[in-house]
Amino acid sequence: MTRKTSASIQQQYIRDVSVDCVMFGFHDYHLKVLLLQWPGESGWSLPRGPVLRNEPITDAAIRMLHTTTGLDDVFVQQFQTFSRPAESVQQETAAPSSRDSNPHRAPSLITVGFYALVDFDRVKPKVEGNFQWCEITEMPDLLFDHHEVVESALLALRKDLRYLPIAKLLPGKFTLRDMQKLYETILNRTFDRRNFHKLLMSYDFLSKLPEKKTGSQNKSPHLYTIDFEKYESALQDGISY
Amino acid sequence: MTRKTSASIQQQYIRDVSVDCVMFGFHDYHLKVLLLQWPGESGWSLPRGPVLRNEPITDAAIRMLHTTTGLDDVFVQQFQTFSRPAESVQQETAAPSSRDSNPHRAPSLITVGFYALVDFDRVKPKVEGNFQWCEITEMPDLLFDHHEVVESALLALRKDLRYLPIAKLLPGKFTLRDMQKLYETILNRTFDRRNFHKLLMSYDFLSKLPEKKTGSQNKSPHLYTIDFEKYESALQDGISY
């Protein structure tokens, strides 16, 4: 890419502003976050992207997640905007690699934080560089202020839990135990199995399938699927747990 | 101000980014929002301010509220970031008055929304131009996307109500009825008087004063004041209503 082309692309972006995304996935009963390591960078970070001058900011987050993971129907939720005064950013840009034209790794003064709820198995990162799903309790050192961003995203997720379609973190077919474990993992507490299943079944958004989950010791091996129209409707009033 | 000085001040700001503030006040049992009309502008807007490259964004909101109203210990809460694609901003800037060097009226692509909870009687706007407190149910046409910003602020206020120090909307001395009316006004519903007062008194943050409110028909004319240390502590767990 010539200098001129690079400069003209830069002009399409809002300078000093980025979107950061905490992509939550649920695997083996652990809550995980997708981390990226850009070529030439030593540290890990959340997916970060620039914002075009001509797009709503939520579109910037969705576009960035699409180019990063290939997913194109992701639930994203803005949760907090973070600022980092120029002085701290200047220190960071002293490292030559940060001055690269790759907007994903440019530090920014203002970053709008989104979280995404994705089906772990459907994410196939397409970006150059390394990526890993990392358990939320075992994060490595992160670039920028991304530790704070992850912490804040988790707090926001817990706070809004009853209004969020967290079933998007589950595969298409799941057991009631899977759903209970999802709640328990996010909230870091346990629920009584019978009461919790009874509560779930009091809503109309779960459909029991003829299939059962095999290969695991499970008192309720029946598989369920979700009717997302009814689910959305129940989420309007909030789902108790 | 010379062109050069003006340009050098502009460089201290983050271009295309602003903070907007929905300043809530409570007066005569109505929830009100402070609106400004800048000299030469035909429409009303929320207080808007620029963000310095060297300050955390919350400081930008507090600084802007200080220069606008003279208050310097205001409770502010970030609630949502709004974006307005460049095309719509370009239409707006076609009006000559919007190109003025006053950063308060410059349109911006990204605006971080804060709300503030203030004691109505303590606000003495210091800015050049008109200002008015406007009932939230009777807003005039607003500049920019400020109708959406006010709507979103009210939704955020309702959603987080139990964790917010809304007593900051009351004067230093108030009756239980004042506090009940405050909740009722924000939530647009009514509460049973006796149950509500009993609930309030179950917390330890209210201190009964020897004085009574005079001149109004009031079954509970006793004046109360708040112990903000105990109040903050109760807010950690959320205050029921």
Interface residues (C-beta under 8 A of the other chain):
Chain A: I14 R15 D16 V17 V51 R53 N54 E55 P56 I57 T58 A60 Q78 Q80 T81 F82 S83 P85 A86 E87 L109 I110 V112
Chain B: I14 R15 D16 V17 V51 R53 N54 E55 P56 I57 T58 A60 Q78 Q80 T81 F82 S83 P85 A86 E87 L109 I110 V112
